[in-house]
Amino acid sequence: MFTKKKKLKLMSLVITGSLLGGMYTSTNSIPVQAATEDTSSVVVVNSTFEADDTTIWDGSGAILERVTTGAGVCLKATGRTQGYMGPKIDLTGKIQGGKTYETSVWVKFDGAGTKKFKVTLDNMIGGTQGYNQMTNQVDVQANTWTQITGTFNCPAGEVTKAKPYVECDDATTDFYIDDFKITTEAGNDAPEVTDTVYTQSFEEGLGGWAARGGEISQDPSQKQEGSNSLKISGRTKTWEGPIKDLTSVLEKGESYHFSAYVMYNDENGLDSQEFHLQTQIKNGDSSDYQTIGKGTAKKGEWTKIEGDYTVPSGATGFSIYIELPYKDDATTTIPASDKINFYLDNVVVTKTVVVKKEYQKDIPQLKDVLSQYFPFGTSVNPSEIDENNVHSDFIKYQYGAIVPDNCMKPESVQPTEGNFTFDDADKIVNFANDNNMILRGHTLVWHSQVPAWFFQDKDDSSKPASRELLLQRMKTHIQTVMGRYKGRVNYWDVVNEVISDKSGLRGQDENSKWKSIIGDVDGDGYDDDYIRLAFEYAHEADPDAKLIINDYGTEGSSRKRDDLYNLVDRLLAKGTPIDGIGIQSHISMYSPSAEQIKETIEKFASLKKYNPDFTVQVTELDMSIYSGDNEGTKTPTEDILAQQAAQYKKIFDVYKEQAEKGNLSLVMMWGNSDDNTWLDDFPVKGRKDAPLLFDRNLKAKPGYWGIVDPSKIAVFKQKVNIANGTPVIGSSVDKKWMTVKPFDVNSFVKGSSGATAKVKTMWDENNLYVLADVSDTTVGDKDTVDVFVNNGAGEYVKYSINRSTNTDAIKVTSTSTGYQIQAKIPLGDIKAAVGTKIVFDMKINDNASNGEITSSVVWNDYASVDTLSPENGGILAFAKESKLSETKKGTPNIDGKIDEIWNTANVINTDVSVQGTDAAKAKVRTLWDKDYIYALYEVADSNLDKSSVNAYEQDSVETFIDENNARASSYDNDDAQYRVNYDNEQSGGGNRITDKFKSATTKTDNGYIVEIAIPLKNEAVANQIIGFDAQVNDAADGVRNGVNIWCDASGQTWSTTSNIGNIMLVDSTDGGNTGNSGSNSGNTGTGNSSTGSSNHHSSNSSSSSSSNESESQNTSTSNNNGVAKEGWSLDVNNNWTLIENGKPVTGWKLVDNKWYLMNQDGKMQTGWAQDTNGKWYFLKNSGEMQIGWIQDTNGKWYLLKNSGEMAIGWTQDADGKWYFLNSSGEMLYNATVDGYTLGSDGVWIQ
């Protein structure tokens, strides 16, 4: 439920060197920008109950009453005795067969616990009674208004009854509903049936049907109607099924409705199975396969599958067939349930008249709006650019570049060896060239959608191809395809998705055979030669084309980003003709952040060191409205689309900035509108998505306006939960800030590049505290930070802070990258308590030159350029104090027993409920040493169960760790999840280190003990704060029915460390547990560990730094005039800087007989880093230079000389043994180099 908020007056308070001026109240009202009218949907019903519209509602046996609550007027259902009893509305005549409906309703019940609610449609369609679920079934907490949404595809047929009703799984619970709304898409009228053109009931035989594999026969034992059906048997593949050529029946460019009945009773069949009604469309020598309809059949029951399709005008042949969901039999073992016999009956094809869509023409063209920054384009398929398809003109209107989605992939252009089919690819190339569009070719080498024969021996398909054969095939394929289009394709994705989701290059365990067969050709210790050779073959085929390596996930996973960077860095150093990196960017509106995307682009763009024309491209952008595959279908409401628009704006702000820097050269959407997105039905079957800039009717969505003109849409209100705490404002940064997650102030309202900030906030009874690290290297007297806060008296107070502001409440400090602000802002009349929400915003003004403000960014109000509006501010929600527990130093024996050393450890409790009631809990103790974090769980659980095949649904404990405490919205490369069940079976997720993780368990009288050792990627040091959480899973009868955790109640800890707790590593053995409190402030200023993974290498890889061990390091950073003080300085991102003579030190520096390396910005480096001479070094978590042998998380060994420099080539260690280190520093073993043999330990066998 949304409640109306009282308008706030505007008040401004200007702060400079001292408090100047006073308060004033604005006499000008600030208009609120209304959302643009949504013309993409038609409202079927919208009951808010504000008016007395209850007469159209029936209780189905319940008593309905219009009542007033704190949320306004709503409808209450009482006197229920059955689950179905609840508010019901008759929409007969308003809900039609063949249409899609979006349903939304808010529900609440009084009392305690959780109940399940959903909306069901009582219907009669085609003469058959049904009860179809219109929404997801949702768990609703007591006393909490909860929204239920869903998408319902109404089956085709005459609807003679349609009565949606709200039901609850508890038969006697009274409940409330409000804002009941059903919509359908404008123009989504069911196709008008005009003529039946084909029927087949198999009464007179098979009627020309054939088998795509297996055998078909007429069968009288089963029939949907009549006396016979078609039976298919002997199937061995999912795609084998009955097929019928309808080329002579159907007309090109016309639309048809297809329906058929299927049934199975095979003993190998599952209780229910999905079937697909498919088309095979021939276009010359090539074929395209499309799904017309899907249906889930129950064993022994006839099920209707139906759908609509328009025959492409260029089709030369058209067939329909039935199959089970496709699986590649070359790479997947097909289960018996996918090979079942089944029956087909009563196939009907009717000609329909479909209302033609019209794209929106009265709006700016994106290709023109963005042309000053980069070309902008979309993926296409051949049917979309058909002259009779409205998408063809729409694509030409909005986009200036195209890329084929499938028809240039290996299986499409060379399905059998030597037989190339270019019809569809030719169509797209011609379309691009004829319309002066930039064209990307996608893709030449990939692990997916490549025929099995590529990797098989010519004479015996059961044997793998040889290296030589596979290389020859790869070269032939690349040069044949590229040769055909030489000079006509601007960019080629030469290789696609080669980076593993685990580590390194994708291998056979992830469905790729390229690496395993071709291997290490040149003997350098790397098996990436197929990639190098692919680019060389491509460059030979078309020397003028730009050659791209393309991959997904690099913008959200720093591990994948670094792996791809290191691969390309290594190949470019060898002279491989790679012209750029493609960032696919299949993202969500929740993550990754714009800052993560910016960091990824800038990291890849740093490869310009090899070639100034090296580029980065965004190649497959779409933005899902879902956070993951655990979400059911939801309606794209105004709020959801506003949130998506806000994220699109932020990301395109980054794209524009990076284009102006010369880093980004092209942005491509993966799909031109929501009616053709690959995210429908993926990764969740039956779930529709809305990830693009235009809706299913080709109308501009808020995301479009977020890029073109944000003032035309409603501003999405961001919400941040902020921890309770009272940090000290002073010359050093209070250690409490290290437990707080920062948010970004980076949405441009003026300019497209300039100052941005990372901000942290806390609250206490009287004040709001702000710590802002402003990135602004151009010093100007108009550089300001404006903070806007609702003071509780109807006033929106503006605090303006500049670089020279210094008072008791505000401290400003110069940093190596800009300046840092510590501020204490009075809350005025706000009654501060957990749950309080205040309106808040920030604006960063950058005075880059000529005394003028050249750019401004805001946190939330991107619709206002000058004065920010209280109506468009974001929300700070006051939360509890961030949990922080001290972890003492000590090394236990991992044996599942409580050693004496555990008796000195502090205890935390998993007493925060995530799921269920009275679930198992644990007392958890923690210890640390330089290599490990240790935890001991004492779980109270009298009923142990691990019968589920899913590890998370077994009685188990989970430990979450965020080594650098960055609290990222998605897992960084140092974030990990470790799970152990009561039988000591390990599992988990994130970037866990499996080979060094240790665990042991013991069953007890009332539960079990789990003892674990979590390996660290960097050496731990005293006073370091690490993100940490501890969870207990409670299972029964194969289902997880309860979860308790120490800190994060969101249930999302498996995917983000944003809300976990904190542990401080202490040296003392007698320090007390700080429990739920933040640490005391002090001048030690010790920060967090830095770079996470020590995987080798990346240029300037250690952008974040770590804590320092030296007692002499003083965190005081400035005097009262904002001039940097001497010594070590820590910023909001836990980056250390050493200040000497008022300036940050860069390069190498000897401090207390230890060497430290600072980058060009003065930030202390950790992990792998490269100095200005191009030599590689490894810096400990403390920043100290490492010497000697080290091993990374992948088990690879490196040798660092006494100078710290990474050794390469033949090298003798301190023990006089000879080793060979390849060009990346990795020690080789079990190999022969230059005729010399290396043993399993890497030592030269003399």
Order of alpha helices (4+ residues) and beta strands (2+ residues): beta-beta-beta-beta-beta-beta-beta-beta-beta-beta-beta-beta-beta-beta-beta-beta-beta-beta-beta-beta-beta-beta-beta-beta-alpha-beta-alpha-beta-alpha-alpha-beta-alpha-beta-alpha-alpha-beta-alpha-beta-beta-alpha-beta-alpha-beta-alpha-beta-beta-beta-beta-beta-beta-beta-beta-beta-beta-beta-beta-beta-beta-beta-beta-beta-beta-beta-beta-beta-beta-beta-beta-beta-beta-beta-beta-beta-beta-beta-beta-beta-beta-beta-beta-beta-beta
